Every structure is written in C-alpha cells, then in structure tokens.
Amino acid sequence: MEKVKFMLDEKESVEFFVLEQTKLSGNQYLLVSDVEEGDGNALILKEIAAGEEKKENVYEVVEDDMELGAVAAVFESLLEDIEFS
C-alpha cells in the first residue's frame, strides 16, 4: 500500500497510507489512514486544487457532515472491511 507525505505547512509534514480514492460529483477524494491495516485513524481528504506546474495537489479534510456522509458511504461500498464510526 502506498504511503504519501502530506505537507501541513512549509516545515511540517505527515504521512498517511492511501486506502482508496474515488470521484464524486466531479470532486476527487482520498481515504487515508495512519496505519496500513487494522484499526486506526482515518480521514477523508478532498482535492481542492490540482498542481499544474509544481505537480502537487492540495487537499483539505472533509468536515461538512452531509458531504462526509455521502463520501463515506461510497468508500464503505468500495471497501467491504471498512466501517466508519
């Protein structure tokens, strides 16, 4: 499984495992976790800008409850062993 480094700012970064990706209503989403397998902390990230020149994409954590519920349902159907609580 691929582990990707996300830059929080110019000095701080964090690494997550990308569990799945999907596109919904024209938006790209990533399901990421701090562990490769088992129970861990997961986040759903939404691509807000695709990098043209720098080849870097910009993501933000999905916080809107309605959007989060819709995207979580898609990820749950794609990954049978994933359940959000």
N, C-alpha and C positions, 0 to 999 in steps of 0.2 A: 504494500500500500504506500502511496506517495505521501511524503511529509513535506509541507510547504511552509516557508518562512514568511510571516506577515510583519510588515514594519508598522509599529504603532506610532512612532514619530521618527525623527532622524537618528536617534540614538538607541531606541529600544525596539526589540523585535520579539515575536513569539512564534513558536512552531506548532502547527496542527496537522493531523492526518486528515486528508480529504477522503471522506467516506463515500460521497456521491455528489453528483451535480445534476441539475435539471433546469429547464427553461419553462417559465410560466408567465403568461400574459406579456410576452416579449422581454421579460427580465431573466437574467441568469442568476442562479442561486447555487451556493455550495453548502453542503452539510459537513462540518468539520468537528473533530474531537481531539481531546488531549491525549487519548490512548488509542492504540491501534485496534485492540479487541477488548471486550468486556465492558463493564460499567465505567463510564467516565463522564466528563462534562462535554456537552455538545453545543454547538452554536450553528445557527443558520445565517449565512452571510449573503448579502445581495450585492451584485456588481453595480456600482453607481457610475463608473467611468472606465472605459477601456483605454489602455495606454496605446497611443499611436506611435510616438517617437521613442519613448523610453521602454516600450514592451512590458509595462507594468500595469496591472489592473488595480482599481480602487474598489474596496468592499466596505460595507458597513453592516453591523449586526441588525437583523430584522427585529424590531421592537413593537411594531403595530400588531395588536392581538389578532385582528382579522386576517391580515397578510400572513402572520406567523402560523395560524391555524391551517390556512389553505396550503401553504408550502410544506408544513409538517405532515399533512395528510398525504401529499404526493410522495414525500420521502418514505413514509411508513409503507406505502403500497409498493414502492420500488425495492425496499429492503425489508424482507419479511421478519427479520430478527431485531428490528429497531422499533422501540416504543418510547414515545416522549411522555414524560410525566411532569 
